[in-house]
Amino acid sequence: MIEIIATYPDEIQLRVDGRLHVVPYVMQGSTVHFAFDGETYVIDTNESAARVKARHHDHSTSAPMPGVVLKILVKVGDVVQNGTPLVILEAMKMEHTIVAHSDGVVRAVNCREGEMVQPGVDLVTI
């Protein structure tokens, strides 16, 4: 389980399995978006504090926050395995690698290198 401990202007402090981590985040309306350990998470801040826990976007290959696509590492027809790097995204002065969360075949690449993408945009379809 991931629990939010504190927020700072550009980073959020998380407790994951009893250990503290600090990661960049983006606020979009009342929703907090962040990536941790190759996964994308979203929190709706309108929920009561007792209920606010990070919810994972299951098997997401979407952008975790606004950013620029630096490099596309796959093409349509490529066979990928769970954990295969798909896209490198630059967001908040950091590089984030978007990885496959299941085995499969790349059906579509929905972005271009140099393109600015918004949170939730599906970058690769497997």
Residue frames relative to the residue before (quaternion, step in Angstrom):
aa qw qx qy qz dx dy dz
M 1.0000 0.0000 0.0000 0.0000 0.00 0.00 0.00
I 0.2359 -0.7472 0.6065 0.1351 3.54 -1.12 0.75
E 0.0580 -0.7965 0.6018 -0.0092 3.55 -0.85 1.03
I 0.3800 -0.7095 0.5452 0.2345 3.58 -0.97 0.87
I 0.2316 -0.7816 0.5702 0.1013 3.54 -0.84 1.07
A 0.7910 -0.1369 0.1389 0.5799 3.59 0.84 -0.97
T 0.2245 -0.7444 0.6072 0.1637 3.55 -1.27 0.45
Y 0.1587 -0.7497 0.6390 0.0662 3.50 -1.18 0.78
P 0.7498 -0.4117 0.2322 0.4629 3.64 -1.15 0.21
D 0.8315 0.1433 -0.0624 0.5331 3.64 0.87 -0.84
E 0.7626 0.3187 -0.1669 0.5376 3.58 1.25 -0.18
I 0.2395 -0.7443 0.6077 0.1396 3.50 -1.30 0.45
Q 0.2957 -0.7453 0.5692 0.1819 3.59 -0.99 0.82
L 0.1123 -0.8104 0.5751 0.0016 3.56 -0.80 1.11
R 0.2223 -0.7053 0.6440 0.1961 3.52 -1.28 0.42
V 0.0083 0.7846 -0.6169 0.0614 3.55 -0.70 1.17
D 0.8318 -0.1144 0.0272 0.5424 3.56 -0.57 1.19
G 0.7513 -0.4260 0.2066 0.4598 3.56 0.93 0.94
R 0.6714 0.4582 -0.3006 0.4990 3.62 1.25 -0.12
L 0.3895 -0.7254 0.5243 0.2171 3.57 -1.07 0.79
H 0.0285 -0.7712 0.6356 -0.0195 3.55 -1.10 0.87
V 0.1936 -0.7490 0.6202 0.1300 3.57 -1.18 0.60
V 0.0402 0.8016 -0.5918 0.0749 3.59 -0.75 1.09
P 0.5484 -0.5913 0.4598 0.3719 3.61 -1.19 0.43
Y 0.0655 -0.7901 0.6081 0.0418 3.56 -1.18 0.55
V 0.2395 -0.7353 0.6125 0.1639 3.54 -1.35 0.25
M 0.2552 -0.7397 0.6060 0.1432 3.54 -0.99 0.90
Q 0.0202 0.7792 -0.6249 0.0444 3.58 -0.82 1.01
G 0.7848 -0.0952 0.0014 0.6125 3.54 -0.12 1.32
S 0.7610 -0.2962 0.2427 0.5237 3.58 -0.69 -1.09
T 0.5989 0.5782 -0.3417 0.4362 3.57 1.28 0.25
V 0.2301 -0.7492 0.6095 0.1196 3.56 -0.98 0.95
H 0.1102 -0.7813 0.6135 0.0328 3.58 -0.88 1.03
F 0.1739 0.7718 -0.6048 0.0907 3.58 -0.98 0.80
A 0.3087 -0.7168 0.5926 0.1993 3.52 -1.30 0.40
F 0.0423 0.7789 -0.6243 0.0418 3.54 -1.07 0.79
D 0.8577 -0.0137 -0.0209 0.5135 3.55 -0.88 1.00
G 0.7305 -0.4597 0.2300 0.4496 3.57 0.96 0.94
E 0.6507 0.4817 -0.3122 0.4971 3.59 1.27 0.11
T 0.3644 -0.7150 0.5567 0.2147 3.56 -1.23 0.54
Y 0.0714 -0.8006 0.5949 0.0035 3.58 -0.95 0.93
V 0.1278 -0.7769 0.6151 0.0418 3.55 -1.20 0.67
I 0.0529 -0.7773 0.6265 0.0222 3.56 -1.04 0.83
D 0.2612 -0.7298 0.6106 0.1619 3.57 -0.95 0.91
T 0.3087 -0.7942 0.4970 0.1645 3.60 -0.44 1.20
N 0.5409 0.6115 -0.4122 0.4045 3.61 1.23 -0.04
E 0.5497 0.5978 -0.4068 0.4184 3.60 1.24 -0.23
S 0.6033 -0.5561 0.4131 0.3951 3.56 -1.17 0.49
A 0.6348 -0.5707 0.3661 0.3704 3.58 -1.08 0.75
A 0.6415 0.5364 -0.3352 0.4339 3.59 1.00 -0.72
R 0.7303 0.4242 -0.2325 0.4823 3.57 1.13 -0.60
V 0.5425 0.6488 -0.4072 0.3449 3.61 1.17 -0.30
K 0.1950 0.7115 -0.6460 0.1960 3.50 -0.48 1.30
A 0.5582 -0.6124 0.4347 0.3527 3.57 -1.08 0.64
R 0.1711 -0.7576 0.6220 0.0992 3.53 -0.99 0.87
H 0.3767 -0.7445 0.5181 0.1882 3.51 -0.83 1.05
H 0.3577 -0.6705 0.5995 0.2511 3.55 -1.12 0.70
D 0.3417 -0.7949 0.4610 0.1968 3.55 -0.08 1.29
H 0.8723 -0.0372 -0.0131 0.4873 3.51 -0.98 1.01
S 0.2775 0.8027 -0.4819 0.2155 3.54 1.08 0.72
T 0.1015 -0.7400 0.6596 0.0837 3.53 -1.12 0.78
S 0.4172 0.7151 -0.4547 0.3284 3.54 1.17 0.64
A 0.6198 -0.5292 0.4260 0.3929 3.53 -1.30 0.36
P 0.3745 -0.7489 0.4985 0.2244 3.61 -0.76 0.97
M 0.7812 0.0176 0.0292 0.6233 3.59 1.24 -0.49
P 0.6501 -0.4845 0.3613 0.4606 3.62 -1.16 0.23
G 0.2211 0.7804 -0.5607 0.1668 3.55 -0.95 0.83
V 0.4718 -0.6378 0.5311 0.2976 3.52 -1.39 0.03
V 0.4192 -0.6826 0.5407 0.2567 3.56 -0.96 0.92
L 0.2293 -0.7956 0.5500 0.1096 3.58 -0.52 1.20
K 0.8100 -0.0730 0.1113 0.5712 3.56 0.82 -0.98
I 0.2281 -0.7239 0.6360 0.1390 3.53 -1.09 0.84
L 0.2351 -0.8329 0.4956 0.0733 3.55 -0.60 1.19
V 0.7444 0.3133 -0.1923 0.5574 3.61 1.28 -0.13
K 0.1946 -0.7470 0.6161 0.1565 3.54 -1.35 0.18
V 0.6810 -0.4693 0.3544 0.4364 3.56 -1.26 0.36
G 0.7680 0.3313 -0.2764 0.4733 3.55 -0.94 0.98
D 0.5187 0.6324 -0.4221 0.3909 3.60 1.22 -0.28
V 0.3290 -0.6991 0.5989 0.2106 3.55 -1.10 0.77
V 0.0574 -0.8083 0.5860 -0.0073 3.59 -0.78 1.07
Q 0.2750 -0.7307 0.5996 0.1758 3.50 -1.28 0.49
N 0.6879 -0.4405 0.3675 0.4446 3.54 -1.28 0.30
G 0.7990 0.2714 -0.2153 0.4915 3.59 -0.76 1.06
T 0.4769 0.6667 -0.4461 0.3593 3.61 1.24 -0.12
P 0.4237 -0.6891 0.5167 0.2804 3.64 -0.80 0.92
L 0.1984 -0.8041 0.5550 0.0774 3.58 -0.90 0.98
V 0.8008 -0.0206 0.1018 0.5899 3.55 0.81 -1.10
I 0.2142 -0.7257 0.6315 0.1692 3.56 -1.17 0.62
L 0.1191 -0.7982 0.5905 -0.0057 3.53 -0.71 1.20
E 0.2186 -0.7451 0.6111 0.1537 3.59 -0.99 0.80
A 0.1439 0.7704 -0.6036 0.1464 3.54 -0.71 1.13
M 0.8465 0.0335 -0.0671 0.5271 3.55 -0.93 0.94
K 0.6663 -0.5453 0.2751 0.4278 3.57 0.98 1.00
M 0.6433 0.4548 -0.3337 0.5177 3.58 1.20 0.51
E 0.3938 -0.6850 0.5551 0.2600 3.54 -1.23 0.50
H 0.1030 -0.7757 0.6220 0.0269 3.55 -0.96 0.96
T 0.2303 -0.7687 0.5820 0.1318 3.57 -0.78 1.00
I 0.2318 -0.7456 0.6135 0.1178 3.54 -0.78 1.09
V 0.1033 -0.8282 0.5508 0.0068 3.58 -0.66 1.13
A 0.5720 -0.5592 0.4721 0.3705 3.53 -1.32 0.38
H 0.2371 -0.7868 0.5572 0.1198 3.56 -1.00 0.84
S 0.7558 0.1634 -0.1690 0.6112 3.51 1.31 0.40
D 0.5522 -0.5633 0.4787 0.3855 3.55 -1.26 0.26
G 0.3239 0.7528 -0.5370 0.1998 3.57 -1.10 0.60
V 0.5101 -0.6010 0.5177 0.3325 3.52 -1.37 -0.33
V 0.4670 -0.6636 0.5052 0.2938 3.59 -0.94 0.88
R 0.2010 -0.8022 0.5565 0.0804 3.58 -0.60 1.18
A 0.8016 -0.0568 0.0546 0.5927 3.59 1.09 -0.66
V 0.2054 -0.7041 0.6618 0.1553 3.52 -1.26 0.60
N 0.1799 -0.8540 0.4871 0.0307 3.55 -0.37 1.33
C 0.7031 0.3781 -0.2607 0.5429 3.59 1.19 0.51
R 0.2860 -0.7278 0.5943 0.1879 3.54 -1.37 0.20
E 0.5734 -0.5653 0.4472 0.3895 3.57 -1.13 0.54
G 0.7750 0.3023 -0.2573 0.4917 3.56 -0.94 0.95
E 0.5545 0.6249 -0.3802 0.3968 3.59 1.27 -0.23
M 0.3595 -0.6869 0.5898 0.2258 3.57 -1.10 0.79
V 0.0637 -0.8074 0.5865 0.0039 3.59 -0.77 1.07
Q 0.3806 -0.7214 0.5431 0.1994 3.54 -1.21 0.59
P 0.6559 -0.5087 0.3612 0.4249 3.62 -1.17 0.42
G 0.7877 0.3247 -0.2520 0.4589 3.53 -1.07 0.80
V 0.5218 0.6195 -0.4304 0.3984 3.62 1.22 -0.21
D 0.3641 -0.7327 0.5334 0.2147 3.57 -0.73 1.08
L 0.2754 -0.8127 0.4972 0.1286 3.58 -0.39 1.24
V 0.7896 0.0540 0.0043 0.6112 3.59 1.03 -0.81
T 0.2220 -0.7513 0.6074 0.1315 3.55 -1.06 0.83
I 0.1221 -0.7929 0.5955 0.0418 3.56 -0.78 1.08
